[in-house]
């Protein structure tokens, strides 16, 4: 009974802690997305041929590459803005995101025309063009989404994301069964956008305060451009290692590495995204950001990071059971990659800390360093084994992440990590 009471007390304390609760809701949304993706993949594998998958993959790849530019730091500026400057920052951000989204829609249409010219007769151009409609819907709800994040209402954000994901997978299955081919994968991305829009607008009825005026454009650009750079480098770090493995060790080694990465960090990486999404507005709202950063390292990152260590220890057992005996030889590589999970978690926390303090150039420089630390061993150790290169990569990112976190704590304590005077409102 005492153990039961202890566990119940712990669960109540976690649910009462808004930050921990937010991480929980966002992690749940990520897991719903992954489970739905697996179910949809099973259905699609039985309904579509390889050619249909290939056509859809090209259309979605173009869409995802263009969509990276919506993670441009403008939303981060809205979340970070002081209460006094919020209306001015929001007005400028709203206008900017309209311009950016319209511009991205035109870019998508231009790419569609180019792809259709290069690969005629496959319907690719029409698919890519259809997805440009997503960018014309987004501006109507982006400010509401930013405000929900600013208010740390992650339960609402997670509910909207999960609803859209479930609808996407259900539509995919329905369209696949009714013979839509590659469109079964592409079309739901557009058709479910109104779910996101309705959920965000209903969750936060934000209204533009025209009388407040506008934040100077240079202030937002100074803050957001390095954030965009950091996000692009984050995308690179998640993709360039695979390019380096392919170039250094061959396509078969890439297949093993790709499997090991997804089997090791695929599900657990949901924790990273949930943590980063919840941690940034949590820091922005905190008066003493340094104290909350240190508290997160020991109170949140350490327990979450231990999940990766447990997974690494169990990899030799669960890999052959879950994925089959053919993948037994890949289990040690899965374990090694799992050991790099805590470093990624710690570094993402450091990035959010820099961003919340307004030190976005420092975030950009650190992101470049992390990308090099993660990818360089694969490029430099082509004469060694894949396991040796992966071990070196994990060791380097672990050392780099720890050094960045220590330097940030010391810099803040010494008063070196400061916000530029021109950006105090953001």
C-alpha positions in Angstrom: 0.0 0.0 0.0 2.9 2.4 0.8 4.4 1.7 -2.6 1.0 2.4 -4.3 0.6 5.7 -2.4 4.2 6.7 -3.3 3.5 6.1 -7.0 0.2 7.9 -6.8 1.8 10.9 -5.2 4.5 11.0 -7.9 1.9 10.8 -10.6 0.0 13.7 -9.0 3.1 15.8 -8.7 4.0 15.2 -12.4 0.4 16.1 -13.5 0.5 19.2 -11.3 3.8 20.3 -12.9 2.7 22.2 -16.0 6.0 21.7 -17.8 6.1 17.9 -17.2 2.4 17.7 -18.2 3.1 19.6 -21.4 5.9 17.2 -22.3 3.5 14.3 -21.7 0.8 15.6 -23.9 3.2 16.4 -26.8 4.9 13.0 -26.5 1.5 11.3 -26.6 0.7 13.2 -29.8 4.1 12.1 -31.3 3.4 8.5 -30.4 -0.1 8.6 -31.9 1.4 9.9 -35.1 4.0 7.1 -35.3 1.5 4.4 -34.6 -0.8 5.8 -37.2 2.0 6.0 -39.7 2.9 2.3 -39.1 -0.8 1.2 -39.6 -1.1 3.4 -42.8 2.2 2.0 -44.1 0.8 -1.6 -43.7 -2.4 -0.7 -45.6 -0.5 1.2 -48.4 1.9 -1.7 -48.8 -1.0 -3.9 -49.7 -2.8 -1.5 -52.0 0.0 0.4 -53.9 2.9 -0.6 -56.1 6.5 0.7 -55.9 5.9 3.2 -58.7 3.0 4.8 -56.8 5.1 5.0 -53.7 7.9 6.6 -55.7 5.7 9.3 -57.2 4.2 10.2 -53.8 7.7 10.3 -52.2 8.9 12.9 -54.7 5.8 15.1 -54.2 6.0 14.9 -50.4 9.8 15.4 -50.4 9.4 18.7 -52.3 6.6 19.7 -49.9 8.7 19.0 -46.8 11.8 20.8 -48.2 9.8 23.9 -48.9 7.9 23.7 -45.5 11.2 23.9 -43.6 11.1 27.6 -44.3 8.0 28.1 -42.2 10.2 27.2 -39.2 11.9 30.6 -39.7 12.0 32.0 -36.1 9.1 34.4 -36.5 6.9 32.2 -34.3 9.8 32.0 -31.8 9.9 35.8 -31.7 6.1 35.9 -31.0 6.5 33.4 -28.2 9.4 35.2 -26.6 8.0 38.8 -26.9 7.5 40.7 -23.7 3.9 41.4 -22.7 4.4 45.1 -23.4 5.7 44.4 -27.0 3.5 41.5 -27.8 0.9 43.3 -29.9 3.5 45.1 -32.0 5.6 41.9 -32.5 2.4 39.9 -33.4 1.3 42.5 -35.9 4.6 42.4 -37.7 4.8 38.6 -37.5 1.3 38.2 -38.9 2.2 40.4 -41.9 5.5 38.6 -42.5 4.0 35.1 -42.3 1.4 36.1 -44.9 4.1 37.2 -47.3 6.3 34.2 -46.6 3.5 31.7 -47.0 2.3 33.3 -50.3 5.9 33.2 -51.5 6.3 29.6 -50.5 3.1 28.7 -52.4 4.6 30.3 -55.6 7.9 28.5 -55.0 6.0 25.2 -54.7 4.1 26.0 -58.0 7.4 26.8 -59.7 9.0 23.6 -58.6 5.9 21.7 -59.7 6.2 23.1 -63.2 9.9 22.2 -63.3 9.3 18.6 -62.1 6.4 18.1 -64.5 8.8 19.2 -67.3 11.5 16.8 -66.2 9.2 13.9 -65.4 6.1 14.3 -67.6 3.1 12.0 -67.6 3.3 10.9 -63.9 1.0 13.5 -62.5 3.8 14.8 -60.2 3.4 18.4 -61.2 -0.3 18.4 -60.3 0.4 16.7 -56.9 3.0 19.2 -56.0 0.8 22.1 -57.1 -2.1 20.8 -55.0 0.1 20.8 -51.9 0.8 24.5 -52.4 -2.7 25.1 -51.1 -1.5 24.2 -47.6 0.6 27.5 -47.5 -2.5 29.5 -48.4 -4.4 28.1 -45.4 -1.6 28.4 -42.9 -1.5 32.2 -42.4 -5.1 32.1 -41.1 -4.1 30.0 -38.1 -0.4 30.5 -37.5 -0.7 33.4 -35.0 -3.3 31.4 -33.1 -0.8 28.5 -33.0 2.0 30.7 -31.8 -0.1 32.2 -29.0 -1.2 28.7 -27.8 2.5 27.8 -27.6 3.2 31.1 -25.8 0.5 30.4 -23.3 2.0 26.8 -22.9 -1.4 25.2 -23.7 0.3 22.1 -25.1 -2.7 19.9 -24.4 -4.7 21.8 -27.0 -1.7 21.8 -29.4 -1.3 18.0 -29.0 -5.1 17.4 -29.4 -5.1 19.4 -32.7 -2.0 17.6 -34.0 -3.3 14.2 -33.1 -6.7 14.9 -34.7 -5.1 16.0 -37.9 -2.8 13.0 -37.9 -5.5 10.4 -37.3 -7.7 12.0 -40.0 -4.7 12.0 -42.4 -4.1 8.3 -41.9 -7.8 7.4 -42.1 -8.2 9.3 -45.4 -5.0 7.7 -46.7 -6.4 4.3 -46.1 -9.9 5.2 -47.5 -8.4 6.7 -50.7 -6.0 3.7 -51.1 -8.9 1.3 -50.9 -10.9 3.3 -53.4 -8.1 3.3 -56.0 -6.6 6.8 -55.8 -3.1 5.4 -56.1 -0.3 7.9 -55.2 -2.9 10.6 -54.5 -4.0 8.5 -51.5 -0.7 9.6 -49.8 -0.6 13.2 -51.1 -4.2 14.4 -51.0 -4.8 14.0 -47.2 -2.0 16.5 -46.4 -4.2 19.2 -48.1 -7.6 17.9 -47.0 -6.7 17.7 -43.3 -5.3 21.3 -43.1 -8.8 22.7 -42.2 -8.8 20.5 -39.1 -5.6 22.2 -38.0 -7.0 25.6 -38.8 -10.3 25.1 -37.0 -8.5 23.6 -33.9 -6.0 26.5 -33.7 -8.5 29.2 -34.2 -11.0 27.7 -31.8 -8.3 27.1 -29.2 -7.2 30.7 -29.2 -9.3 33.5 -30.7 -6.4 35.9 -31.3 -7.3 39.2 -32.8 -5.0 41.7 -34.3 -4.6 45.0 -32.4 -4.1 47.5 -35.2 -3.8 50.4 -32.8 -0.6 48.9 -31.2 1.5 49.5 -34.3 4.3 47.3 -35.5 7.6 46.1 -34.2 10.6 47.3 -36.3 11.2 44.7 -39.0 15.0 44.7 -38.3 14.4 43.5 -34.7 12.5 40.4 -35.9 14.9 39.7 -38.7 17.9 40.0 -36.4 16.3 37.4 -34.1 14.7 35.1 -36.6 17.3 34.6 -39.4 19.8 32.8 -37.1 16.9 30.7 -35.8 16.0 29.7 -39.4 19.7 28.8 -39.9 19.7 26.7 -36.8 16.6 24.8 -37.9 18.1 24.2 -41.3 21.3 22.8 -39.7 19.1 20.6 -37.4 17.5 19.2 -40.5 21.0 18.7 -42.0 22.3 16.9 -39.0 19.3 14.4 -39.3 20.0 13.8 -43.0 23.7 14.3 -43.8 24.9 11.4 -41.6 23.0 9.1 -43.9 24.6 10.7 -47.0 28.0 10.4 -45.4 27.4 6.7 -44.5 26.3 6.0 -48.1 29.4 7.7 -49.6 31.9 6.2 -47.2 30.5 2.6 -46.6 28.1 1.9 -49.5 24.4 1.4 -50.0 24.2 -1.8 -47.9 25.8 -0.1 -44.9 23.3 2.8 -45.3 20.5 0.3 -45.2 21.8 -1.1 -41.9 22.5 2.3 -40.5 19.0 3.6 -41.5 17.4 0.6 -39.8 19.5 1.0 -36.7 18.8 4.7 -36.5 15.0 4.2 -36.7 15.0 1.2 -34.4 17.1 3.0 -31.9 16.1 6.7 -32.0 12.9 6.5 -34.0 10.4 6.3 -31.2 12.5 7.8 -28.5 13.1 11.0 -30.6 9.5 11.8 -29.9 10.7 12.8 -26.5 13.2 15.2 -27.9 10.6 17.0 -30.0 8.1 17.1 -27.2 10.7 18.4 -24.8 11.9 21.2 -27.1 8.4 22.3 -28.0 7.5 22.6 -24.3 10.8 23.9 -23.0 11.1 27.0 -25.2 7.9 28.7 -24.1 8.6 27.5 -20.5 11.9 29.3 -20.6 10.5 32.4 -22.2 8.0 32.8 -19.4 10.6 32.3 -16.7 12.1 35.3 -14.9 15.3 33.4 -14.1 16.1 31.4 -17.2 19.5 30.2 -16.0 17.9 28.6 -12.9 15.2 26.9 -15.0 17.8 25.7 -17.5 19.9 24.1 -14.7 16.8 22.6 -13.1 15.7 21.1 -16.5 19.1 19.5 -16.9 18.9 17.6 -13.6 15.2 17.3 -13.1 14.0 16.5 -16.6 16.8 15.8 -19.1 18.5 13.3 -16.8 15.3 11.1 -16.3 14.3 11.4 -20.0 17.9 10.7 -21.1 17.9 7.5 -18.9 15.2 6.1 -21.2 17.8 6.0 -24.0 20.3 4.2 -21.8 17.7 1.6 -20.8 16.9 1.1 -24.5 20.5 0.7 -25.4 20.9 -1.9 -22.7 17.9 -3.8 -24.0 18.8 -3.5 -27.7 20.6 -6.8 -27.9 17.4 -8.5 -26.6 14.5 -6.7 -28.3 15.9 -6.1 -31.8 15.9 -9.8 -32.9 12.6 -10.4 -31.2 10.7 -7.4 -32.6 12.4 -7.0 -36.0 13.4 -10.6 -36.7 16.5 -12.7 -36.4 17.9 -11.3 -39.7 18.6 -8.0 -37.9 20.5 -9.6 -34.9 23.9 -8.3 -36.3 22.5 -4.8 -36.3 21.6 -4.8 -32.6 25.0 -3.5 -31.3 24.7 -0.6 -33.7 21.2 0.1 -32.4 22.6 0.2 -28.9 25.4 2.6 -29.8 23.1 5.0 -31.5 20.8 4.9 -28.5 23.7 6.1 -26.3 23.7 9.3 -28.4 20.1 10.1 -27.4 20.9 12.0 -24.2 23.4 14.2 -26.0 20.8 15.2 -28.6 18.3 16.0 -25.8 20.8 18.1 -23.9 21.9 20.0 -27.0 18.3 20.7 -28.0 17.7 22.1 -24.5 20.8 24.3 -24.9 19.5 25.6 -28.3 16.2 26.5 -26.7 18.0 28.2 -23.8 20.1 30.4 -26.3 16.9 31.2 -28.2 15.0 32.2 -25.1 17.8 34.4 -24.0 17.9 36.1 -27.4 21.3 34.7 -28.3 20.2 33.3 -31.6 23.6 33.8 -33.3 25.1 31.6 -30.6 22.4 29.0 -31.2 23.3 29.1 -34.9 27.1 28.6 -34.2 26.4 25.8 -31.8 24.1 24.0 -34.3 26.8 24.2 -36.9 29.3 22.6 -34.4 26.9 19.9 -33.5 26.2 19.1 -37.1 30.0 18.7 -37.8 30.5 16.6 -34.7 27.7 14.2 -35.8 28.6 13.9 -39.4 32.4 14.3 -39.6 33.3 10.8 -38.1 31.4 9.0 -40.9 33.3 11.1 -43.6 36.7 10.8 -41.9 36.6 7.1 -40.9 35.8 5.5 -44.2 38.7 3.1 -43.7 37.3 1.9 -40.4 34.0 0.0 -39.8 30.5 1.5 -39.6 30.4 0.6 -35.9 33.6 2.5 -35.2 32.4 5.6 -37.1 29.1 5.5 -35.3 30.8 5.1 -31.9 33.1 8.1 -32.7 30.0 10.2 -33.8 28.2 9.4 -30.5 31.3 10.2 -28.5 31.8 13.5 -30.3 28.2 14.8 -30.0 28.2 13.8 -26.3 31.3 15.8 -25.5 30.1 18.7 -27.7 26.7 18.8 -26.1 28.1 18.7 -22.5 30.7 21.4 -23.3 28.0 23.7 -24.8 25.7 23.2 -21.8 28.5 23.9 -19.3 29.6 27.0 -21.3 26.1 28.4 -21.3 25.6 28.0 -17.6 29.0 29.7 -17.0 28.3 32.5 -19.5 24.9 33.3 -18.0 26.4 33.3 -14.5 29.1 35.7 -15.6 26.6 37.9 -17.4 28.0 37.1 -20.9 24.8 35.6 -22.4 22.7 38.8 -22.9 20.0 40.0 -25.2 21.0 42.8 -27.7 19.6 46.1 -26.6 17.7 46.5 -29.9 15.8 43.3 -29.3 14.7 43.7 -25.7 11.0 43.5 -26.7 11.5 40.1 -28.4 
